[in-house]
Every structure is written in C-alpha cells, then in structure tokens.
Amino acid sequence: MQSHPKTISTPVKVHERTGVCDVRILQGASATEIYITATPEAGPPQLQAESLYRRVADVLRQSGCRIMQERLFASQDAQTTALAARARAYGDLDDGVLPTRLAARGCPGQIVGVQVHAVRSETAPRVIVSGNAARARLLQLGTANWLIGSGFVGHNAADGPAQTRTAFELAEQTLMQAGAGMKDVVRTWIWMDDILGWYGPFNQVRTRFFTERGMMDAAGKMPASTGIGVSPADGYRCAIDVFAAWGQPDIARRFHAAGNQRSAYEYGSAFSRAAYARTPGGVTVFCSGTAAIDSAGRTCFVGDARGQIRMTIENVQAVLRDMQVGDADVVQALVYCVDRQVEEAFIADYGAELPWPCLTMLGDVCRPDLLFEVEVTACRGARKQ
C-alpha cells in the first residue's frame, strides 16, 4: 500500500497492548445483540491470537449469541496464524463465513484487533452461500430481515476499479439470493489498497453502479459508508462489507447530510453521512467515515494533526446528537491515523476521555491533506458488560 507522505519509518510506542475485550450489549424484547472489540496482549503472534480468540469465544458461548459480522485486523504475515487460532477457539461457533480480513500496516507480525457483532434470538442467523463460498449471514424475525455480507472482493489480478465493480456485483448477487437488493443496503464499508492512487476512479465506479440500481434518486437510498486506505488481506485492491435491512415499513433510513456536514455527493462521493436501522435488539445508528471537512466540503486544519483530530471528533459527536444517541451509546469505533505521530496525538488527547470501544490503526484517508478519520456504530440504550 502506498504510504502517506507523513508516515515515519520508526514506530512510536503509543501504549501497551493490554488485552482488552470490550463487550457492549443491546437488549431488546425478543433479541439481544452484542458487540465485541478485542485487542491482544503483547507477545508473539501465536500467543496473541490464541489468547484473543479464546476470550472472544468465551463471550459468544456465555452469551449464547451467534456471529453476524466479524473483522480481523492484522499484518499480512500474522493472518494465517490468527485464522488457525480462531478455528481452534471457535469450534462449532464457526459457521463457515470468514471474517473480513484487513492487512494492518506498521505492525509486522502483529494483530491489531478483532470486531464481532453477534445476536441471540428465537431464530439463528442463516449462512448465505454465493459464488461457491459462505459470504453472508441472514437473520429473519417475523417479516424483518437483516443481512450482513463480509469481505466481498473481485478478481485479484484486476485493477482497483474492476475489482470494485465485481465486489459490488457479488454483494448484489448475495442480496438477491436472500430476496433483497442494493436498495436495501443501509451501510457499506469499503477497504482500499493505495486509496490515494485511485479514489477518483473508485468514485466513478461506485456512482455508476448506484445510478444503474436506482440508488441516487431523492428517496435516499445511498448507504452510509466508509472508504478508507486500509488494505484487504492477500493483495486485493478493494474489499466491501454490507449491512442490509428490509421487510418492514421504515426499518431503515439514510441521511445524506447530518451533524456539521452536508451531503458528500456534493463533492463527488456517493454515500450518506449517517443511517439508522431498527435491528433485532433495538435501534442502531451508523455514522459514516468522518474527517475534518467543513460544511462546504473543504479540508480544515491542513498540516495540524491535533486540529483535525479535534474537529473530526466534534463532527462525529454532532452526527450522534442528530441521531439522538451519545458517546455512551457507541458500541464500535474504528480510528484511522495516517502515521504513528497522529495516532500518538489521538491517544494522548482522547484515549482516556472517549468512552468508545476503539480499534486504532494506520490508514490513509481519501485526500492527501487529511490525516485522521473515524467511524462509529451506536445503539440507543446499549450498556457495557
């Protein structure tokens, strides 16, 4: 992956990895959702992976929840070790759907962390097989349906735009097998290798695909989204996750503008600033990837990492307020820093202040003058275990 110009070669020690396993619970009348954010203890990759996945598996078994969505952030050379440890720890918890695997940079031989979203309800999630692989999980409760698809990728030998198109088509094929379509997608996560090298062509592909599917009209069908420079594992240029909801009136709503920011489509990016969905345990709010961009779409605090960090956090909190949730309702957060110096500044200024369960990692943002980006998921009334 192309490094940002400000990336430094010598790692800065930000904080010790303490082996955190944060669990947030959303309790509904007929279902319980949990969100796990797990980071490894310091040590060699095998011990990191075994300890981390044992803790995640223990939470899943004790709660009786089944996985809906899962991600692994680890260096490319630690991926195989992590997956082997996962298989041993999970046993019958493994339904065949692999986690979305992201190749974290700047941490050779190390695991950054794992995110898991799981649910306990009267019916268990059903695996959807598409393209000869288990790619998604579908949960049906009455007339309500939720599908989460993980790690859709294109052909490895193709260029980034071609991989993006194929990944969206595979996501659509999977949705159609479940009786849904792209207009039912509420949230996407798009992981890109060398984002600064082809973000323009990527936007063209996404906009064309969404236009062909009728998602760009005034009805508000553009999903909330993150498009970030964190490389998919195994050399892919692009990987896509999707969350879809359908089957009941007003099960989901997307907001082109929210908080302090206007529609991203005004400067060429086809996504909504936020979305919410009625989910099995209650209401879930998705705040798209957010950076230090003002209401006119301009980058602010150019060259000032702390200024960008502060404005980004304020922009996220403004979205949360608009969606009638707060910091205490955040169940997952991903924090992307272009280099260790930016990461160190974030940890120093907000590490003890924000109650969000965070995974913090290196990742390029969609503009070369942006140093920092955050995305969060929040659930009204969620509590920490």
Secondary structure, DSSP 8 states (H G I E B T S, - for coil): ----TT--SS-------B--EEEEEEE-SSEEEEEEEE--BSS-HHHHHHHHHHHHHHHHHHHT-EEEEEEEEE-GGGHHHHHHHHHHHHGGG--S---EEEE-SS-TT-EEEEEEEEEEESS--EEEEETTEEEEEEEEETTEEEEEEEEEE--TTS-HHHHHHHHHHHHHHHHHHTT--GGGEEEEEEEETTHHHHHHHHHHHHHHHHHHTT-SSTT----EEEEEB-EEGGG-SEEEEEEEEESSTTSEEEESSBTTB--GGGGT---BSEEEEEETTEEEEEEEEE-SB-TTS-B-STT-HHHHHHHHHHHHHHHHHHTT--GGGEEEEEEEESSHHHHHHHHHHHTTT----EEEEE-B-SSTT--EEEEEEEETT-EE-
